[in-house]
Amino acid sequence: MNDSRDRDLVALGLLAEPARRALYGWVVAQGRPVGREEAANALGLTRALATFHLDRLANGGLLESGYRRLTGRVGPGAGRPARVYWRGGREVSVSVPERRYERVAALFASALERLGAGSIPAPLAAAARELGEQLGRTPTPDAPGERLTSALAAGGYEPVADDAGSIRLRNCPFKALADTHRELVCHTNLAIGEGVVSGSGATGVRPVLDPQPDGCCVVFEADQSVSAGSKAGRHDRQDAG
């Protein structure tokens, strides 16, 4: 095996320990750097044990770490910076027997770009929407709006609501491909998002492109036209009553 494959196997092996796997999942879910004390309290671990697991994850490349003051204070008396951890940027993937799906994906992407038919070829857009609809129709006991986020989570997008009420996606499942074929992948994600909205029956939201430094380029914004129409309908019913 090559050195890269060996490192990936070692990194994945770190997640075999249940407490460490839970700690990794919790850190990733926060979407921000977290300190040792906070992580320990969240999972009911001692600070020493949480530190041990966090450092093992950082040494394996699954997490990254640095130092910052957690109190928000600066200047004299602010205290020493604490070590914090966040999700690492390195991708870890191992297949047995060895497969190279990313290579053929890049080949297909290059061929599609050469077609030069707008943002993405129409057949690809249609297939992407169908995939999104299948994700959105996945049976869950949730309400339509919750089915939307459940479907996005199942697709690996890691949805999270921001302060404006939009749904942002902290992860792009196709990031490695997006780094070299950004426009193609972003518009494909947009078409998938349109399908998820349709398949889940969610209303009042629409996917739009809004590239960010991290995460997916698609955000689900509140559809103002739907909101305005709903308000107008309520006013009409009130007037009629």
C-alpha positions in Angstrom: 0.0 0.0 0.0 1.1 3.5 -0.6 1.8 6.1 2.1 -1.4 8.0 1.4 -3.5 4.9 1.7 -1.7 3.9 4.9 -2.5 7.3 6.4 -6.1 7.1 5.5 -6.4 3.6 7.0 -4.9 4.8 10.2 -7.2 7.9 10.3 -10.3 5.8 9.8 -9.1 3.4 12.5 -9.2 6.2 15.0 -13.0 6.3 14.6 -13.4 2.7 15.7 -13.3 3.8 19.3 -16.9 4.8 20.2 -16.2 7.8 22.5 -13.7 9.2 20.0 -16.2 8.7 17.1 -18.9 10.5 19.1 -16.5 13.3 19.9 -15.5 13.7 16.3 -19.2 13.8 15.2 -20.0 16.4 17.9 -17.1 18.7 16.9 -18.0 18.5 13.2 -21.7 19.3 14.1 -20.7 22.6 15.8 -19.4 24.2 12.6 -16.9 26.3 14.6 -13.8 25.8 16.7 -14.5 24.3 20.1 -12.4 24.0 23.3 -11.5 20.9 25.3 -13.7 21.9 28.3 -16.8 22.4 26.1 -16.3 19.2 24.3 -15.8 17.2 27.5 -18.9 18.7 29.1 -21.0 18.0 26.0 -20.2 14.3 25.9 -19.9 13.7 29.6 -16.1 12.9 29.5 -13.4 14.0 31.8 -11.3 16.9 30.4 -8.2 14.6 30.3 -10.0 11.9 28.3 -11.5 14.5 25.9 -8.1 16.0 25.4 -6.6 12.6 24.6 -9.2 11.8 22.0 -9.1 15.3 20.4 -5.4 15.2 20.1 -5.4 11.8 18.5 -8.0 13.0 16.0 -5.9 16.1 15.2 -2.7 14.0 14.8 -4.6 11.7 12.4 -5.7 14.7 10.3 -9.4 14.3 11.0 -9.5 17.5 13.0 -7.4 20.6 12.9 -6.4 22.6 15.9 -5.1 26.0 17.0 -5.2 28.5 19.8 -7.6 31.3 20.6 -9.1 33.0 23.6 -12.5 31.6 24.4 -13.5 34.4 26.7 -13.6 37.0 24.0 -11.4 39.3 26.1 -8.2 40.8 24.8 -5.2 42.5 26.4 -3.6 42.1 29.8 -5.6 39.8 32.1 -7.4 38.1 29.2 -5.7 34.8 30.0 -3.8 32.4 27.9 -5.3 31.2 24.6 -6.9 27.8 24.8 -6.4 25.0 22.3 -9.4 24.6 20.0 -10.4 22.0 17.4 -12.5 22.0 14.2 -13.0 19.7 11.3 -9.9 19.0 9.2 -9.9 19.8 5.5 -8.2 16.6 4.5 -10.5 14.0 2.9 -10.2 10.4 4.0 -11.4 7.6 1.8 -10.5 3.9 1.5 -12.1 1.2 -0.7 -11.3 -2.5 -0.6 -10.5 -3.6 -3.2 -9.1 -0.3 -4.4 -11.3 1.8 -6.6 -10.8 5.2 -8.3 -14.3 6.6 -8.8 -13.0 10.2 -8.5 -10.9 9.7 -11.6 -13.8 8.7 -13.8 -16.0 11.4 -12.3 -13.4 14.0 -13.4 -13.3 12.4 -16.8 -17.1 12.7 -17.1 -17.1 16.3 -15.9 -14.4 17.3 -18.5 -16.5 15.7 -21.2 -19.7 17.5 -20.1 -17.9 20.8 -20.0 -16.8 20.4 -23.6 -20.4 20.2 -24.7 -20.7 23.9 -23.9 -24.5 23.8 -23.5 -25.0 26.6 -21.0 -24.4 26.1 -17.3 -24.9 22.3 -17.5 -26.3 20.2 -20.3 -30.1 19.7 -20.1 -29.9 15.9 -19.6 -27.6 16.3 -16.6 -29.9 19.0 -15.1 -32.9 16.6 -15.5 -31.0 13.7 -14.0 -29.9 15.8 -11.1 -33.4 17.0 -10.4 -34.7 13.4 -10.5 -31.9 12.5 -8.0 -33.0 15.3 -5.7 -36.7 14.3 -6.0 -35.7 10.7 -4.9 -33.9 12.1 -1.9 -36.8 14.4 -1.0 -39.3 11.5 -1.2 -37.4 9.3 1.2 -40.1 8.2 3.7 -39.8 10.1 7.1 -42.3 11.0 9.7 -41.3 14.7 9.4 -43.3 17.6 8.2 -42.4 18.8 4.6 -40.0 21.5 5.9 -38.3 18.9 8.1 -38.2 16.4 5.3 -36.3 18.9 3.3 -33.5 19.1 5.9 -33.6 15.4 6.5 -33.2 14.7 2.8 -30.3 17.2 2.6 -28.6 15.6 5.6 -29.1 12.1 4.0 -27.4 13.5 0.9 -24.3 14.5 2.9 -24.9 18.3 2.7 -25.0 19.0 6.4 -27.9 21.6 6.4 -28.0 24.3 9.1 -30.3 27.3 9.5 -28.6 30.7 9.7 -29.7 33.9 11.5 -31.7 35.0 8.4 -33.7 31.8 8.3 -32.0 30.4 5.2 -30.8 26.9 5.1 -27.1 26.7 4.4 -25.1 23.6 3.5 -21.9 23.1 5.5 -20.6 20.4 3.2 -20.4 19.7 -0.5 -20.4 15.9 -1.1 -18.6 16.6 -4.4 -16.0 19.1 -3.1 -13.0 17.4 -4.7 -14.7 17.6 -8.1 -16.0 21.1 -7.5 -12.4 22.4 -6.9 -11.6 21.7 -10.6 -15.1 21.8 -12.2 -16.8 24.4 -10.0 -19.5 25.8 -12.4 -20.6 22.3 -13.5 -20.8 21.0 -10.0 -22.5 24.1 -8.5 -25.2 24.1 -11.1 -25.6 20.3 -10.6 -26.1 20.9 -6.9 -28.6 23.6 -7.7 -30.6 21.2 -9.8 -30.4 18.5 -7.1 -31.7 21.1 -4.6 -34.6 22.0 -6.8 -35.5 18.3 -6.9 -35.2 17.9 -3.2 -37.7 20.8 -2.7 -40.1 19.2 -5.1 -39.8 15.7 -3.8 -40.1 16.7 -0.1 -43.1 18.9 -0.7 -41.4 21.8 1.0 -42.9 25.3 0.3 -41.7 28.8 0.9 -38.1 28.1 0.0 -36.1 28.0 -3.1 -32.5 27.0 -3.8 -30.1 29.7 -5.2 -26.4 29.9 -5.9 -24.5 31.7 -3.2 -20.9 30.5 -3.1 -19.2 30.7 0.2 -15.5 30.0 1.2 -16.6 26.8 3.0 -19.5 24.5 2.3 -21.8 24.1 -0.6 -22.5 26.9 -3.1 -26.3 26.4 -2.8 -28.4 28.1 -0.1 -32.2 27.6 0.4 -33.7 31.0 0.8 -37.2 32.0 1.9 -39.2 32.5 -1.3 -40.6 36.0 -0.8 -43.2 35.5 -3.6 -44.7 32.5 -1.7 -44.6 34.4 1.6 -46.3 37.5 0.0 -48.9 35.2 -1.7 -49.7 33.5 1.6 -50.1 36.8 3.4 -52.4 38.1 0.7 -54.5 35.0 0.9 -54.9 35.3 4.6 -55.9 39.0 4.2 -58.5 38.0 1.6 -60.0 35.3 3.9 -60.1 37.8 6.7 -61.9 40.4 4.6 -64.3 37.7 3.3 -65.0 36.7 6.9 
